[in-house]
Amino acid sequence: MKMVIGMQKSKYSEESSVRQTMKGLEVKTGSLQMVQCCSGHLVKLPVLVQVYKNCFEHYAVIYRDAKYTSSAVYLSLKNCKVYKSDNDNNEIMLVQNDIDGSSLTLQVSSKKDVNDWISVFQSENPPTAGSGSPSVRRASLMPALHESLEEDSDSEEEDER
Protein backbone atom coordinates (compact mmCIF):
# COMPACT_ATOMS: atom_id res chain seq x y z
CA MET A 1 0.00 0.00 0.00
CA LYS A 2 1.40 3.37 -1.00
CA MET A 3 0.65 6.48 0.90
CA VAL A 4 1.07 9.78 -0.87
CA ILE A 5 1.34 12.89 1.20
CA GLY A 6 0.74 16.11 -0.62
CA MET A 7 2.65 19.09 0.65
CA GLN A 8 1.50 22.57 -0.08
CA LYS A 9 3.94 25.40 -0.43
CA SER A 10 3.29 27.89 2.29
CA LYS A 11 2.88 31.52 1.41
CA TYR A 12 5.58 32.41 3.95
CA SER A 13 8.26 30.27 2.31
CA GLU A 14 7.52 31.73 -1.13
CA GLU A 15 7.62 35.31 0.16
CA SER A 16 10.84 34.82 2.11
CA SER A 17 12.65 33.37 -0.90
CA VAL A 18 11.46 36.27 -3.04
CA ARG A 19 12.58 38.77 -0.40
CA GLN A 20 16.05 37.28 -0.25
CA THR A 21 16.36 37.44 -4.02
CA MET A 22 15.14 41.03 -4.10
CA LYS A 23 17.56 42.15 -1.40
CA GLY A 24 20.40 40.68 -3.47
CA LEU A 25 22.24 38.79 -0.76
CA GLU A 26 24.08 36.54 -3.21
CA VAL A 27 25.39 38.65 -6.05
CA LYS A 28 27.46 36.18 -8.08
CA THR A 29 28.77 32.64 -7.91
CA GLY A 30 31.32 31.05 -10.20
CA SER A 31 34.36 28.87 -10.65
CA LEU A 32 37.66 30.73 -10.85
CA GLN A 33 41.34 29.85 -10.56
CA MET A 34 43.31 31.05 -7.52
CA VAL A 35 46.89 31.87 -8.51
CA GLN A 36 49.54 31.18 -5.85
CA CYS A 37 53.31 31.13 -5.88
CA CYS A 38 54.67 27.85 -4.51
CA SER A 39 58.44 27.13 -4.55
CA GLY A 40 59.00 29.72 -7.25
CA HIS A 41 56.30 28.29 -9.53
CA LEU A 42 52.84 29.66 -10.20
CA VAL A 43 50.15 27.19 -9.19
CA LYS A 44 46.52 27.58 -10.22
CA LEU A 45 43.95 26.04 -7.90
CA PRO A 46 40.29 25.71 -8.90
CA VAL A 47 38.04 27.55 -6.44
CA LEU A 48 34.35 28.29 -6.10
CA VAL A 49 33.72 31.97 -5.33
CA GLN A 50 30.43 33.27 -3.92
CA VAL A 51 29.99 37.03 -3.50
CA TYR A 52 27.35 38.35 -1.10
CA LYS A 53 26.19 41.90 -0.61
CA ASN A 54 23.48 43.64 1.39
CA CYS A 55 23.13 47.03 3.05
CA PHE A 56 25.57 46.08 5.84
CA GLU A 57 28.08 43.63 4.36
CA HIS A 58 29.98 42.92 1.14
CA TYR A 59 32.10 39.79 1.26
CA ALA A 60 33.29 36.79 -0.72
CA VAL A 61 33.34 33.16 0.36
CA ILE A 62 36.01 31.13 -1.40
CA TYR A 63 35.88 27.33 -1.32
CA ARG A 64 39.04 25.58 -2.44
CA ASP A 65 37.40 22.32 -3.48
CA ALA A 66 33.83 21.50 -2.56
CA LYS A 67 34.37 17.76 -3.12
CA TYR A 68 37.11 17.19 -0.58
CA THR A 69 36.93 19.96 1.98
CA SER A 70 34.29 22.12 3.58
CA SER A 71 36.66 24.84 4.79
CA ALA A 72 36.30 28.25 3.24
CA VAL A 73 38.01 31.63 3.20
CA TYR A 74 35.87 34.66 4.07
CA LEU A 75 37.08 37.92 2.58
CA SER A 76 35.53 41.28 3.43
CA LEU A 77 35.30 43.23 0.19
CA LYS A 78 34.39 46.49 1.94
CA ASN A 79 38.04 46.93 2.84
CA CYS A 80 39.58 45.68 -0.42
CA LYS A 81 40.86 47.32 -3.55
CA VAL A 82 40.37 45.51 -6.83
CA TYR A 83 42.97 45.63 -9.60
CA LYS A 84 42.90 44.18 -13.10
CA SER A 85 46.14 42.59 -14.25
CA ASP A 86 48.13 44.50 -16.88
CA ASN A 87 48.93 41.22 -18.63
CA ASP A 88 46.44 39.62 -20.97
CA ASN A 89 45.76 36.66 -18.63
CA ASN A 90 42.33 37.56 -17.16
CA GLU A 91 43.69 38.00 -13.61
CA ILE A 92 42.10 40.07 -10.85
CA MET A 93 44.01 41.02 -7.71
CA LEU A 94 42.19 41.74 -4.44
CA VAL A 95 44.33 43.73 -1.97
CA GLN A 96 43.14 44.33 1.59
CA ASN A 97 43.42 47.83 3.06
CA ASP A 98 45.25 46.80 6.20
CA ILE A 99 48.79 46.96 7.54
CA ASP A 100 49.73 43.60 6.04
CA GLY A 101 48.47 44.48 2.56
CA SER A 102 47.77 40.83 1.89
CA SER A 103 46.48 40.04 -1.58
CA LEU A 104 44.66 37.32 -3.46
CA THR A 105 44.92 36.75 -7.21
CA LEU A 106 42.06 35.13 -9.08
CA GLN A 107 41.98 34.18 -12.75
CA VAL A 108 38.71 34.34 -14.67
CA SER A 109 38.12 31.78 -17.43
CA SER A 110 37.02 34.21 -20.17
CA LYS A 111 37.90 37.81 -21.01
CA LYS A 112 34.27 38.87 -21.25
CA ASP A 113 33.68 37.93 -17.58
CA VAL A 114 36.66 39.88 -16.17
CA ASN A 115 34.89 43.26 -16.01
CA ASP A 116 31.76 41.62 -14.60
CA TRP A 117 33.75 40.02 -11.76
CA ILE A 118 35.59 43.30 -11.10
CA SER A 119 32.30 45.17 -10.74
CA VAL A 120 31.01 42.48 -8.37
CA PHE A 121 34.14 42.60 -6.19
CA GLN A 122 34.26 46.41 -5.97
CA SER A 123 32.33 48.24 -3.28
CA GLU A 124 30.48 51.12 -4.90
CA ASN A 125 30.11 53.13 -1.72
CA PRO A 126 32.98 53.32 0.74
CA PRO A 127 31.73 53.06 4.32
CA THR A 128 30.88 56.43 5.81
CA ALA A 129 29.83 57.34 9.31
CA GLY A 130 26.08 57.29 9.70
CA SER A 131 25.39 56.53 6.05
CA GLY A 132 22.41 54.28 6.72
CA SER A 133 20.72 56.27 9.46
CA PRO A 134 18.43 59.24 8.93
CA SER A 135 19.62 62.61 10.16
CA VAL A 136 18.31 63.51 13.59
CA ARG A 137 18.19 67.03 14.95
CA ARG A 138 19.87 66.73 18.30
CA ALA A 139 19.28 70.32 19.35
CA SER A 140 15.59 69.75 19.94
CA LEU A 141 16.14 66.66 22.07
CA MET A 142 17.60 68.38 25.12
CA PRO A 143 17.64 72.02 26.12
CA ALA A 144 21.03 73.61 26.53
CA LEU A 145 22.15 74.30 30.10
CA HIS A 146 23.81 77.59 30.84
CA GLU A 147 26.66 77.51 33.30
CA SER A 148 26.11 81.08 34.34
CA LEU A 149 22.74 80.15 35.87
CA GLU A 150 24.33 77.40 37.93
CA GLU A 151 27.14 79.67 39.07
CA ASP A 152 24.68 82.41 40.07
CA SER A 153 22.59 80.02 42.15
CA ASP A 154 25.71 78.61 43.84
CA SER A 155 26.95 82.09 44.74
CA GLU A 156 23.49 83.03 46.13
CA GLU A 157 23.48 79.94 48.35
CA GLU A 158 26.94 80.81 49.68
CA ASP A 159 25.82 84.40 50.40
CA GLU A 160 22.82 83.12 52.38
CA ARG A 161 25.07 81.03 54.63
N, C-alpha and C positions, 0 to 999 in steps of 0.2 A: 504494500500500500504506500503510495506516495502522498506526501503532504506538501502542498505548495503554499508558501506564506507570501502574500503580496505586501510589499513595503511601499509606502507612499513617501514621496519627497516632501519634507516639511517646508513650509514657507520660510522659516527662519534659516535653514541651511542654504536655500537658494539665495536669499538676500545677503547673507554674510559672505558667500563666495563672490557675489557681484560687488559688494562693497570693497573687498580686498583687491579685486581687479581694478576698480575705479580709483582707489587710492594709489595704486601703482607701487606696491611693496616690492615685487620682483620686477626689475626693469629688463634684465637680459640674462640669458643663460647660454653658454656655449663651450665647445671644446677648443682649447688653445694649447700652445706649447710653452712651457716655462723654460727659459734659457738660463743655465747655470754654468759657471766655470768650475771644473773639477780636474785637478792635477794638470792645469794648463790647457785643458781641452774644453771646448764648449759642448755641453750635454743638453739635449732637448728632451724634457719630460712631458708627456701628455697630461693635461690637467683639465678639470671641469671647473669653470668659473661661473658663479652666480652673483649678480649685482643686485642689491636691494637699495631702495630709496623711499623715504617718506619725509614728513615735515621735520622730523627730529634727527634722523640718521641717514647716512649714505655710506655703505660698506660693501665689500666683496668677500665672498666665501670661496676659497680655492681648495678643491679636493684633488689630491695627487692622483689617486686611482681608486675609483669607487668599487672596483671588484675586490681588492685585497685589503684595503684599509678604510676605516671610517674617520680617521683624523683629518682635520681641516685647518686651514690658515684663515684667520679673520683679519681683514685689512680695512681700517677706517679710511675712506676716500675723502672725507671732509678735510683731512690734514695732509693730503697728497697733491703733488704736482704731476701732471701727465705730460710726457714728452714722446714725440714720434721720432723714430730712428732716422738719421740722415741717409743711411744706406737704403738700398732698395730691397730690404728683406722682411718687410711687414712687421717690424718690431715696435713695441710700445714699452716705454720705461715708466714705472710708477716710483716716485721718490717721495719719502715721507718728510714732512717739515718738522723734524726734530733734531736733536743734537747729533745723533748717530748718522743721520742722512742715509739710512738704509734704503736700498732700492730693489725692485723686482722687475725683471724683463720678461715680457710675454710676447709670443709670436703668433700672429693671426694667420689663418690658412690662406685667405685671399685678400688681394689689394683693395677690393671694393668694400670689405668689412672693416678695414683699419680705421677709417674716419668715424664709422658708426660706434666702434668700441671706444675710441677716444672720447667721443661725446658722452657715452655712458659712464666712463670712469671720471670725467671732470665734474666737479661741483660747480654749478652755475653761480650760486650765491655763497660767497664766503660767510662764515658765521659772524654775526654782529650781535652786539649786546641788545637784548630786548627786541629782537626782530620779529618774534612771533606774538608778542603781547601788545594789546592796544595801549595807546598813550593814556595815562591817567593824570589828571590835574591833582597834584599833591597839595597845592596851596589851600584848596577848599576843604581838605580833610581835617586839618588841625589849625586852630588860630595861632598866630605868632605870639609868643610871650615877650614882653619887654622887660629887660633887666632893670631899667630905671624904676619901674613900679615896685619891684621887689626890694630894691635898695632903699627906696623912700619908706616903705612900710617897716623895714628893719631898723632904720634910723629913728622912726617915730616910736617904736617899741623901746629902744634904748633910752630915748629921752624921757619916756614915761617912768622908767625905773629909777 
